[in-house]
């Protein structure tokens, strides 16, 4: 029994919906409990296990995916709220056997250790590059920058923009180097 006497769970006749998500370019139709997060839909229903469940509170970034091109913490996003949205996971960034340039840079710069946070770091970095190219400022972007012009990605800019992604192993210097390489 939940708060105020409301019952939850399958035994209580939990509400579900059929939702279509475009995941890595493919339309996928799922029937999901309304409480299913995007992360759980990807991992448990679509077997896309690249995105990791770290904190399950939106604080570590291990679950970061791209939703219509913008980075989101998939552990906080309800799957039913993503109907007809385009979801890109780390598995969808490569083109067959050809890695995305950010993935290549992470390998070249040894920007991973245990690898747990790496998929979220990579998805966040892909979005970061798009945001900076579109001229979206961050907290450390000089206030006198002309609006809409690409923002140069120096190490301070990269660190600020990646601040929502935690690495338990401390590979931060290599991650910053990899993103800087991919930005060139």
N, C-alpha and C positions, 0 to 999 in steps of 0.2 A: 504494500500500500504506500503510495507516495504522499506528498503534501496534500493537505485538504481532502484526504480520502480518495484521491484520483489514483486509479490503478494503471500501472505501466507494464510493458512487455507483451510478448506474443500471447500469453495466457489471458491478457486483458483485452484482446482484440485491438492491439496497437494499429494505428492507421498506417497504410502504406500507399504508395503511388507508383505508377509506371512512369519512368523518366528516360528521356533520350539525351545522352551526353555525346559530344563529338570528342573522342579521346584519341589523341595522336593521329588525327585525320580520319578516323573511322567512327561512324555513328554506332553507338552501343546503347541498346534499350535494356533497362533493368527495372525490376519491381523491388522497391526498397522501402523499409520502414522509414517514416518521416524523420526519425532521429539519426539516421545513418549519415555520418560525415562523408565528405568527398574522399578523404584519406581512406576510410574503411571501405567505401565503394571501390576505389581503385585497387586496394590491396586484397580485400576479401572476396570481392565479386568479379573482378576483372584480372586477378593474378598479376597486377603490375606492382611489384614489390620494391621498385626503386625508391619511391618516396617512403621515408621512415617515420615511424611513430616514436618520437623522442619524448617530449614532455607532455604531449596531448593537451597543452594549454596555450599554444601559439607563442611560446617564448623562446624556442630553440632554433626554429627554422628548418629542422630536418625534413619536414613534410612539405616544403615549398614546391609548388607547381605553378604553371602559368595558366591563368583563367582569362580567356580572350586577350592574351598577350600581357596581362599584368600579373605580377607575382602575388600569390596568396598563400596563407598557411592553410593547407587543406584539412588540418585537424579541426579548424574552427568553422569551416564552410559546410553547410548542410548540402548533401548531394541533390536533393529535390529543388534547391534554390538555384542549381546550376543547369536546369533544363535548357537544352538547345545551345548551351555555351560550348566554346572550344577549350578543351583541357589539354595542355601539353605537359607530359611528365618527362623525366630524364630519358626514359626509353624512346620517346618520340623526337628527341633532338637530333639524333644521328640520321644520316641518309643511307640506309642499308648498313654496309660495313664502314662507311665513311663517317668519322666522328664530327660533331659540331666543332667549330673553331675553339669554343670555350673548353670543351672536353679535351681537345688536343692540347691546349695550353695547360690544363690541369695535369695531364700526364707528363708533358715536357718539363714542367716546373716542379714536379713532385709535390703537388698541392693536395695530397691526400695521404693519410696514414692508415687509420683503421677503416676509413671509407664510409662510416655510418652517416656522417653529415654531408658527404660529397654530393649526392644527388640534389639535395636542397641548396647547397652552396652553388652548384652549377646552374640550376634553374634561376636562382636569384641573380647570379652574375649575368646571365643572358638578358634578363629584364633590365638590370642595371645599365648595360650597354645601350639598350634601346632608349631608356629614360634619359641618359646623358646625351645621346645623339639628338633627341627631340628637344633638348634645351631645358629639361625639367631640373630645377635647382634642388640642392640638398641644404642641410644646415650649414655646411662649410663652403658652399659656393659663394664667391665674392658677390656682395649685394649690388655692385655696380655693373655686373655682367648684363649685356643686352639680352632682353627676353627672347626666347626662341632659338638662340644660337647654341650650337652644341657646347656642352660643358666638358672641358679637358679633364681627363681622369688621372690626376696625380694620386700618390698613395693616400693622402688624407681624404680625398674625395671618395676613393674606393672603400677605405675603412668605414667611413660614415655610412655610405650606401649599403654596406654589407653588415651593418651592426645588428641586424635582426637574425643573423645566422651564427650559431655557436659551434665551435670545433672543440671537442673534448681533448683532442690530442695536441692542440696548440699549433696547428700548421698555418697560422695566420700569415706570416711573412711570405710563404710560398703561394698562398691563395691570392694575396695582393699582387704578387709578381705575375701570376698566371692571368689574372684579370687585366693587368696592365699590358701584358703581351697580346691578349686577345683584342684589346682595344686598338692596337696599332694596325 
